[in-house]
Amino acid sequence: MRSPQPGPDRRTDSDGVTRVTPSRESSGGVGPWLIGGATAVTALCVGLCLWWLSRPVPVEELPPIVVAARPAPVAPSLEPARPAVRPAAVPVAAPTPVEEPAPMPVDEPPPPEGKSGTALYQRGTKPLKRGLVVPDDFELPPGYMRHYQATDNGQPLAAILMFHPDFTPKDANGQPIPIPENRVVPEEMAPPGMPHRLLEIPVEDEDSQ
């Protein structure tokens, strides 16, 4: 049988505090075991670390770096310089003429009115015609007419014989007979049976004009 291990010493001081002191035998038996275990664990850890560090580390191979070769310098071609081509001139459209505004119509003065009434026959404006006097009781054939006149003093004169404006005398062959421009009938062309008496134009005094 194992001998009973001595227990720890207990002492009580004057203040009543109990102090427990382990015995030397109990402390000497446990200490070596603890120190040995700690040393063994430490040695094991150091061994594992050395083994791990001694393993060969695989190195990943890098792909080869390909250096592109520089292209050989190309010698500049000695071509003759081409003359600069001028761009064709673009025709410029002519400017559109600006239409000027039409001038405003100017009111023209009314044309002078023709003379009428007694002012139409002023003295000396129309010379008197001299022709055959037509009696009042003589009946004229077709194609003839009476022409009445008056002096500048307003004195009426006897009617003279004239051709009608719409009448053209013709000969036996139907050809027109020439007549005077003023259409006054000459003696040889007077109708038969009419007396041949020329109109006497009175002479007016200058004082009366």
MIDOSE-1310 file (N, C-alpha, C; in nm, 2 decimals, decimal comma, always signed):
residues 209
mrsp	+0,08/-0,12/+0,00/+0,00/+0,00/+0,00/+0,09/+0,12/+0,00; +0,03/+0,23/-0,08/+0,11/+0,35/-0,08/+0,09/+0,42/+0,05; +0,20/+0,49/+0,10/+0,19/+0,56/+0,22/+0,12/+0,69/+0,20; +0,05/+0,72/+0,29/-0,03/+0,85/+0,27/+0,06/+0,97/+0,27
qpgp	+0,03/+1,05/+0,16/+0,11/+1,17/+0,14/+0,08/+1,27/+0,25; +0,18/+1,34/+0,30/+0,16/+1,44/+0,41/+0,08/+1,55/+0,35; -0,02/+1,61/+0,43/-0,10/+1,72/+0,38/-0,02/+1,85/+0,40; -0,08/+1,95/+0,35/-0,02/+2,09/+0,37/-0,02/+2,13/+0,51
drrt	+0,08/+2,22/+0,55/+0,08/+2,27/+0,68/-0,01/+2,39/+0,69; -0,09/+2,39/+0,80/-0,18/+2,49/+0,83/-0,15/+2,56/+0,95; -0,14/+2,70/+0,95/-0,10/+2,78/+1,06/-0,20/+2,89/+1,07; -0,24/+2,92/+1,20/-0,33/+3,03/+1,23/-0,26/+3,13/+1,31
dsdg	-0,25/+3,26/+1,26/-0,18/+3,36/+1,33/-0,27/+3,42/+1,43; -0,21/+3,53/+1,50/-0,29/+3,59/+1,61/-0,41/+3,66/+1,57; -0,42/+3,69/+1,44/-0,54/+3,76/+1,39/-0,65/+3,66/+1,35; -0,62/+3,53/+1,36/-0,72/+3,43/+1,33/-0,72/+3,40/+1,18
vtrv	-0,61/+3,44/+1,10/-0,60/+3,40/+0,96/-0,53/+3,27/+0,95; -0,59/+3,18/+0,88/-0,52/+3,05/+0,86/-0,44/+3,05/+0,73; -0,32/+3,01/+0,74/-0,22/+3,01/+0,62/-0,19/+2,86/+0,59; -0,21/+2,82/+0,46/-0,19/+2,69/+0,42/-0,06/+2,69/+0,34
tpsr	+0,04/+2,60/+0,38/+0,17/+2,59/+0,31/+0,18/+2,45/+0,26; +0,20/+2,43/+0,12/+0,21/+2,29/+0,07/+0,34/+2,23/+0,12; +0,33/+2,10/+0,12/+0,45/+2,03/+0,17/+0,55/+2,02/+0,06; +0,68/+2,00/+0,09/+0,78/+1,99/-0,01/+0,77/+1,87/-0,09
essg	+0,73/+1,76/-0,04/+0,72/+1,63/-0,11/+0,62/+1,64/-0,22; +0,50/+1,71/-0,20/+0,40/+1,71/-0,30/+0,44/+1,81/-0,41; +0,51/+1,91/-0,38/+0,55/+2,01/-0,48/+0,66/+1,95/-0,57; +0,75/+1,87/-0,51/+0,86/+1,81/-0,58/+0,82/+1,70/-0,67
gvgp	+0,71/+1,63/-0,66/+0,66/+1,53/-0,75/+0,60/+1,57/-0,87; +0,52/+1,68/-0,87/+0,44/+1,73/-0,99/+0,52/+1,81/-1,08; +0,61/+1,89/-1,02/+0,69/+1,99/-1,10/+0,77/+1,92/-1,22; +0,84/+1,81/-1,20/+0,92/+1,76/-1,31/+0,83/+1,71/-1,42
wlig	+0,71/+1,66/-1,39/+0,62/+1,61/-1,50/+0,58/+1,73/-1,59; +0,55/+1,84/-1,52/+0,50/+1,96/-1,60/+0,61/+2,01/-1,69; +0,73/+2,02/-1,63/+0,84/+2,07/-1,71/+0,87/+1,98/-1,83; +0,87/+1,85/-1,80/+0,90/+1,76/-1,91/+0,80/+1,76/-2,02
gata	+0,67/+1,77/-1,98/+0,56/+1,78/-2,09/+0,58/+1,90/-2,17; +0,60/+2,02/-2,11/+0,62/+2,14/-2,18/+0,73/+2,13/-2,28; +0,84/+2,07/-2,23/+0,96/+2,06/-2,32/+0,93/+1,97/-2,44; +0,86/+1,86/-2,41/+0,83/+1,77/-2,52/+0,74/+1,84/-2,63
vtal	+0,64/+1,91/-2,58/+0,55/+1,99/-2,68/+0,63/+2,09/-2,76; +0,72/+2,16/-2,69/+0,80/+2,26/-2,76/+0,88/+2,20/-2,86; +0,95/+2,09/-2,83/+1,03/+2,02/-2,92/+0,96/+1,97/-3,04; +0,84/+1,92/-3,02/+0,75/+1,87/-3,13/+0,72/+1,98/-3,22
cvgl	+0,68/+2,10/-3,17/+0,65/+2,21/-3,25/+0,76/+2,26/-3,34; +0,88/+2,26/-3,27/+1,00/+2,30/-3,35/+1,03/+2,21/-3,46; +1,01/+2,08/-3,43/+1,04/+1,98/-3,54/+0,94/+1,99/-3,65; +0,82/+2,01/-3,62/+0,72/+2,03/-3,73/+0,75/+2,15/-3,82
clww	+0,79/+2,26/-3,75/+0,83/+2,38/-3,83/+0,95/+2,36/-3,92; +1,05/+2,29/-3,86/+1,17/+2,26/-3,95/+1,13/+2,17/-4,06; +1,05/+2,08/-4,04/+1,01/+1,99/-4,15/+0,93/+2,06/-4,26; +0,84/+2,15/-4,21/+0,76/+2,23/-4,31/+0,85/+2,32/-4,39
lsrp	+0,94/+2,38/-4,32/+1,03/+2,47/-4,40/+1,13/+2,40/-4,49; +1,16/+2,28/-4,46/+1,25/+2,21/-4,54/+1,19/+2,15/-4,67; +1,06/+2,15/-4,68/+0,99/+2,10/-4,80/+1,02/+2,19/-4,92; +1,04/+2,13/-5,04/+1,07/+2,21/-5,16/+0,94/+2,28/-5,20
vpve	+0,95/+2,41/-5,23/+0,83/+2,50/-5,27/+0,82/+2,49/-5,42; +0,71/+2,45/-5,48/+0,69/+2,45/-5,62/+0,69/+2,59/-5,68; +0,77/+2,62/-5,77/+0,78/+2,75/-5,84/+0,70/+2,74/-5,97; +0,61/+2,83/-5,98/+0,52/+2,83/-6,11/+0,61/+2,89/-6,22
elpp	+0,61/+2,82/-6,33/+0,69/+2,86/-6,44/+0,62/+2,97/-6,51; +0,69/+3,08/-6,54/+0,63/+3,20/-6,61/+0,64/+3,17/-6,76; +0,54/+3,22/-6,84/+0,55/+3,20/-6,98/+0,67/+3,28/-7,04; +0,73/+3,23/-7,14/+0,85/+3,30/-7,20/+0,80/+3,43/-7,26
ivva	+0,88/+3,53/-7,23/+0,85/+3,66/-7,28/+0,91/+3,68/-7,42; +0,82/+3,70/-7,52/+0,85/+3,71/-7,66/+0,87/+3,86/-7,69; +0,99/+3,89/-7,73/+1,03/+4,03/-7,77/+1,01/+4,04/-7,92; +0,92/+4,13/-7,96/+0,89/+4,15/-8,11/+1,01/+4,22/-8,17
arpa	+1,05/+4,17/-8,28/+1,17/+4,23/-8,35/+1,12/+4,36/-8,41; +1,21/+4,46/-8,40/+1,18/+4,59/-8,46/+1,19/+4,58/-8,62; +1,09/+4,64/-8,68/+1,10/+4,64/-8,83/+1,22/+4,72/-8,88; +1,27/+4,67/-8,99/+1,39/+4,74/-9,05/+1,34/+4,88/-9,10
pvap	+1,42/+4,98/-9,08/+1,38/+5,11/-9,13/+1,37/+5,11/-9,28; +1,26/+5,17/-9,33/+1,24/+5,18/-9,47/+1,29/+5,31/-9,52; +1,37/+5,30/-9,62/+1,43/+5,42/-9,68/+1,32/+5,50/-9,75; +1,32/+5,63/-9,73/+1,22/+5,72/-9,80/+1,24/+5,72/-9,95
slep	+1,12/+5,70/-10,02/+1,13/+5,70/-10,17/+1,15/+5,84/-10,22; +1,24/+5,85/-10,31/+1,27/+5,98/-10,37/+1,19/+6,00/-10,49; +1,06/+6,04/-10,47/+0,97/+6,07/-10,58/+0,97/+6,21/-10,60; +0,95/+6,26/-10,73/+0,95/+6,40/-10,75/+0,82/+6,46/-10,69
arpa	+0,84/+6,58/-10,64/+0,73/+6,65/-10,57/+0,62/+6,68/-10,68; +0,50/+6,64/-10,65/+0,39/+6,67/-10,74/+0,34/+6,82/-10,72; +0,32/+6,88/-10,83/+0,27/+7,02/-10,82/+0,13/+7,02/-10,75; +0,11/+7,12/-10,67/-0,02/+7,13/-10,60/-0,13/+7,16/-10,70
vrpa	-0,23/+7,08/-10,69/-0,35/+7,10/-10,78/-0,44/+7,20/-10,71; -0,46/+7,31/-10,78/-0,56/+7,41/-10,73/-0,70/+7,36/-10,75; -0,78/+7,38/-10,65/-0,92/+7,34/-10,67/-0,99/+7,42/-10,78; -1,07/+7,36/-10,85/-1,15/+7,43/-10,96/-1,23/+7,54/-10,90
avpv	-1,23/+7,66/-10,96/-1,30/+7,77/-10,91/-1,45/+7,74/-10,92; -1,52/+7,76/-10,82/-1,67/+7,74/-10,82/-1,73/+7,86/-10,87; -1,81/+7,85/-10,98/-1,88/+7,97/-11,03/-1,97/+8,03/-10,93; -1,96/+8,15/-10,92/-2,05/+8,23/-10,82/-2,17/+8,28/-10,90
aapt	-2,28/+8,24/-10,84/-2,41/+8,29/-10,91/-2,42/+8,44/-10,91; -2,46/+8,50/-11,02/-2,48/+8,64/-11,02/-2,59/+8,68/-10,93; -2,57/+8,80/-10,86/-2,67/+8,84/-10,77/-2,80/+8,87/-10,84; -2,90/+8,83/-10,78/-3,04/+8,85/-10,83/-3,07/+9,00/-10,84
pvee	-3,10/+9,06/-10,95/-3,13/+9,20/-10,96/-3,25/+9,23/-10,87; -3,24/+9,34/-10,80/-3,35/+9,38/-10,71/-3,44/+9,47/-10,79; -3,56/+9,43/-10,80/-3,66/+9,50/-10,87/-3,69/+9,63/-10,80; -3,68/+9,74/-10,87/-3,71/+9,87/-10,81/-3,86/+9,88/-10,81
papm	-3,91/+9,94/-10,71/-4,06/+9,96/-10,71/-4,10/+10,05/-10,82; -4,21/+10,02/-10,88/-4,26/+10,10/-10,99/-4,30/+10,24/-10,94; -4,27/+10,34/-11,03/-4,30/+10,48/-10,98/-4,45/+10,50/-10,97; -4,48/+10,58/-10,88/-4,62/+10,60/-10,85/-4,68/+10,68/-10,97
pvde	-4,79/+10,64/-11,02/-4,85/+10,71/-11,13/-4,88/+10,86/-11,10; -4,84/+10,94/-11,18/-4,87/+11,09/-11,16/-4,99/+11,13/-11,24; -5,08/+11,19/-11,17/-5,20/+11,23/-11,23/-5,17/+11,34/-11,34; -5,20/+11,30/-11,46/-5,17/+11,39/-11,57/-5,29/+11,49/-11,58
pppp	-5,26/+11,61/-11,62/-5,37/+11,71/-11,63/-5,46/+11,66/-11,74; -5,58/+11,69/-11,73/-5,68/+11,65/-11,83/-5,65/+11,72/-11,96; -5,67/+11,65/-12,08/-5,64/+11,72/-12,21/-5,73/+11,84/-12,22; -5,68/+11,94/-12,29/-5,76/+12,06/-12,31/-5,88/+12,03/-12,39
egks	-5,99/+12,08/-12,35/-6,12/+12,06/-12,42/-6,12/+12,14/-12,55; -6,18/+12,07/-12,65/-6,19/+12,14/-12,78/-6,28/+12,26/-12,77; -6,26/+12,34/-12,86/-6,34/+12,46/-12,86/-6,48/+12,43/-12,91; -6,58/+12,49/-12,86/-6,72/+12,47/-12,89/-6,79/+12,60/-12,90
gtal	-6,91/+12,59/-12,96/-6,99/+12,71/-12,97/-6,93/+12,81/-13,07; -6,94/+12,94/-13,03/-6,89/+13,04/-13,11/-6,73/+13,05/-13,11; -6,67/+12,99/-13,01/-6,53/+12,98/-13,00/-6,47/+12,89/-13,11; -6,55/+12,80/-13,16/-6,50/+12,70/-13,26/-6,47/+12,77/-13,39
yqrg	-6,54/+12,88/-13,42/-6,52/+12,95/-13,55/-6,48/+13,09/-13,52; -6,36/+13,10/-13,47/-6,30/+13,23/-13,45/-6,25/+13,29/-13,58; -6,22/+13,42/-13,58/-6,19/+13,48/-13,70/-6,06/+13,43/-13,76; -6,06/+13,39/-13,88/-5,94/+13,35/-13,95/-5,91/+13,20/-13,93
tkpl	-5,98/+13,13/-13,85/-5,95/+12,99/-13,82/-5,98/+12,90/-13,93; -6,09/+12,93/-14,01/-6,13/+12,84/-14,12/-6,17/+12,93/-14,24; -6,09/+12,92/-14,35/-6,12/+13,01/-14,46/-6,25/+12,97/-14,53; -6,32/+13,07/-14,58/-6,45/+13,05/-14,65/-6,43/+12,98/-14,78
krgl	-6,52/+12,89/-14,82/-6,51/+12,82/-14,95/-6,59/+12,90/-15,05; -6,54/+12,90/-15,17/-6,62/+12,97/-15,28/-6,66/+12,86/-15,38; -6,79/+12,85/-15,41/-6,85/+12,76/-15,50/-6,98/+12,81/-15,56; -7,05/+12,71/-15,63/-7,17/+12,75/-15,69/-7,28/+12,77/-15,59
vvpd	-7,36/+12,87/-15,60/-7,47/+12,90/-15,51/-7,59/+12,82/-15,55; -7,64/+12,75/-15,45/-7,76/+12,66/-15,47/-7,89/+12,74/-15,43; -7,98/+12,76/-15,53/-8,10/+12,83/-15,50/-8,18/+12,76/-15,39; -8,26/+12,83/-15,31/-8,33/+12,77/-15,20/-8,44/+12,67/-15,26
dfel	-8,49/+12,70/-15,38/-8,60/+12,62/-15,43/-8,55/+12,51/-15,52; -8,42/+12,49/-15,53/-8,37/+12,39/-15,63/-8,35/+12,26/-15,55; -8,41/+12,16/-15,61/-8,40/+12,02/-15,55/-8,28/+11,95/-15,60; -8,19/+11,92/-15,51/-8,07/+11,85/-15,54/-8,08/+11,70/-15,56
ppgy	-8,02/+11,65/-15,66/-8,02/+11,50/-15,68/-7,93/+11,43/-15,58; -7,94/+11,30/-15,57/-7,86/+11,23/-15,47/-7,71/+11,25/-15,49; -7,64/+11,25/-15,38/-7,49/+11,27/-15,39/-7,45/+11,41/-15,38; -7,54/+11,51/-15,37/-7,51/+11,65/-15,35/-7,56/+11,70/-15,22
mrhy	-7,51/+11,81/-15,18/-7,56/+11,87/-15,05/-7,53/+12,02/-15,05; -7,60/+12,10/-14,96/-7,58/+12,24/-14,94/-7,48/+12,26/-14,83; -7,39/+12,35/-14,84/-7,29/+12,38/-14,74/-7,31/+12,53/-14,70; -7,34/+12,55/-14,57/-7,37/+12,68/-14,52/-7,24/+12,74/-14,45
qatd	-7,22/+12,87/-14,47/-7,10/+12,94/-14,41/-7,15/+13,07/-14,36; -7,06/+13,13/-14,28/-7,08/+13,26/-14,22/-6,95/+13,34/-14,21; -6,95/+13,47/-14,22/-6,83/+13,55/-14,20/-6,79/+13,56/-14,06; -6,67/+13,62/-14,03/-6,62/+13,63/-13,90/-6,71/+13,72/-13,82
ngqp	-6,78/+13,81/-13,88/-6,88/+13,90/-13,81/-7,01/+13,83/-13,79; -7,02/+13,70/-13,83/-7,15/+13,63/-13,81/-7,25/+13,65/-13,92; -7,21/+13,71/-14,03/-7,31/+13,73/-14,14/-7,32/+13,60/-14,22; -7,44/+13,55/-14,23/-7,46/+13,42/-14,30/-7,45/+13,45/-14,45
laai	-7,39/+13,34/-14,52/-7,37/+13,35/-14,66/-7,46/+13,25/-14,73; -7,48/+13,26/-14,86/-7,56/+13,17/-14,94/-7,50/+13,03/-14,94; -7,58/+12,93/-14,94/-7,53/+12,79/-14,94/-7,46/+12,76/-15,08; -7,35/+12,68/-15,07/-7,28/+12,65/-15,20/-7,30/+12,50/-15,22
lmfh	-7,27/+12,45/-15,34/-7,29/+12,31/-15,37/-7,16/+12,23/-15,34; -7,18/+12,11/-15,27/-7,07/+12,03/-15,24/-7,11/+11,88/-15,26; -7,02/+11,79/-15,28/-7,04/+11,65/-15,29/-7,07/+11,60/-15,14; -7,16/+11,50/-15,14/-7,19/+11,44/-15,01/-7,07/+11,35/-14,97
pdft	-7,04/+11,34/-14,84/-6,92/+11,26/-14,80/-6,93/+11,12/-14,84; -7,05/+11,06/-14,85/-7,06/+10,92/-14,88/-7,08/+10,89/-15,03; -7,06/+11,00/-15,11/-7,09/+10,99/-15,26/-6,96/+11,00/-15,33; -6,94/+10,91/-15,43/-6,83/+10,91/-15,52/-6,88/+10,91/-15,67
pkda	-6,86/+11,01/-15,74/-6,91/+11,02/-15,88/-6,84/+10,92/-15,97; -6,90/+10,85/-16,06/-6,84/+10,76/-16,15/-6,88/+10,79/-16,29; -6,79/+10,75/-16,39/-6,82/+10,77/-16,53/-6,91/+10,67/-16,59; -6,93/+10,67/-16,72/-7,01/+10,57/-16,79/-6,96/+10,43/-16,77
ngqp	-6,83/+10,41/-16,76/-6,78/+10,28/-16,74/-6,77/+10,23/-16,60; -6,83/+10,31/-16,50/-6,83/+10,27/-16,36/-6,70/+10,30/-16,29; -6,61/+10,38/-16,35/-6,49/+10,42/-16,29/-6,50/+10,54/-16,21; -6,44/+10,55/-16,09/-6,46/+10,67/-16,01/-6,40/+10,79/-16,07
ipip	-6,47/+10,91/-16,06/-6,42/+11,03/-16,12/-6,35/+11,11/-16,00; -6,23/+11,16/-16,03/-6,16/+11,24/-15,93/-6,23/+11,37/-15,90; -6,24/+11,41/-15,77/-6,31/+11,53/-15,73/-6,21/+11,62/-15,65; -6,24/+11,75/-15,63/-6,15/+11,83/-15,55/-6,14/+11,78/-15,41
enrv	-6,03/+11,81/-15,34/-6,01/+11,76/-15,21/-6,11/+11,82/-15,11; -6,14/+11,95/-15,13/-6,24/+12,02/-15,04/-6,39/+11,98/-15,07; -6,41/+11,89/-15,18/-6,54/+11,84/-15,22/-6,63/+11,95/-15,27; -6,58/+12,06/-15,30/-6,67/+12,17/-15,36/-6,69/+12,13/-15,51
vpee	-6,82/+12,13/-15,55/-6,85/+12,08/-15,69/-6,81/+12,19/-15,79; -6,73/+12,15/-15,89/-6,70/+12,25/-16,00/-6,82/+12,27/-16,09; -6,81/+12,37/-16,18/-6,92/+12,41/-16,27/-6,95/+12,29/-16,36; -6,85/+12,23/-16,42/-6,87/+12,12/-16,51/-6,93/+12,00/-16,45
mapp	-6,94/+11,98/-16,32/-7,00/+11,87/-16,26/-7,12/+11,90/-16,18; -7,18/+12,02/-16,21/-7,30/+12,06/-16,14/-7,42/+11,98/-16,20; -7,52/+11,96/-16,13/-7,64/+11,88/-16,18/-7,71/+11,97/-16,29; -7,77/+11,90/-16,38/-7,84/+11,97/-16,49/-7,95/+12,05/-16,44
gmph	-7,97/+12,17/-16,50/-8,08/+12,26/-16,47/-8,05/+12,36/-16,35; -7,93/+12,35/-16,29/-7,90/+12,44/-16,18/-7,82/+12,56/-16,24; -7,86/+12,68/-16,20/-7,79/+12,79/-16,25/-7,64/+12,80/-16,20; -7,55/+12,85/-16,28/-7,41/+12,86/-16,24/-7,38/+13,00/-16,20
rlle	-7,38/+13,02/-16,07/-7,35/+13,15/-16,01/-7,26/+13,12/-15,89; -7,14/+13,18/-15,89/-7,04/+13,17/-15,79/-7,07/+13,26/-15,67; -7,03/+13,21/-15,55/-7,06/+13,29/-15,43/-6,96/+13,40/-15,43; -7,01/+13,52/-15,39/-6,92/+13,64/-15,37/-6,89/+13,65/-15,22
ipve	-6,77/+13,64/-15,19/-6,73/+13,65/-15,05/-6,71/+13,80/-15,02; -6,78/+13,85/-14,92/-6,77/+13,99/-14,89/-6,63/+14,02/-14,82; -6,58/+14,14/-14,85/-6,45/+14,18/-14,79/-6,49/+14,26/-14,66; -6,43/+14,21/-14,55/-6,46/+14,27/-14,42/-6,35/+14,38/-14,39
deds	-6,40/+14,49/-14,33/-6,30/+14,59/-14,29/-6,22/+14,54/-14,17; -6,09/+14,59/-14,16/-6,00/+14,55/-14,05/-6,05/+14,61/-13,92; -6,11/+14,73/-13,93/-6,16/+14,79/-13,81/-6,27/+14,71/-13,74; -6,35/+14,64/-13,83/-6,46/+14,57/-13,77/-6,42/+14,43/-13,72
q	-6,30/+14,39/-13,75/-6,25/+14,26/-13,70/-6,21/+14,27/-13,56
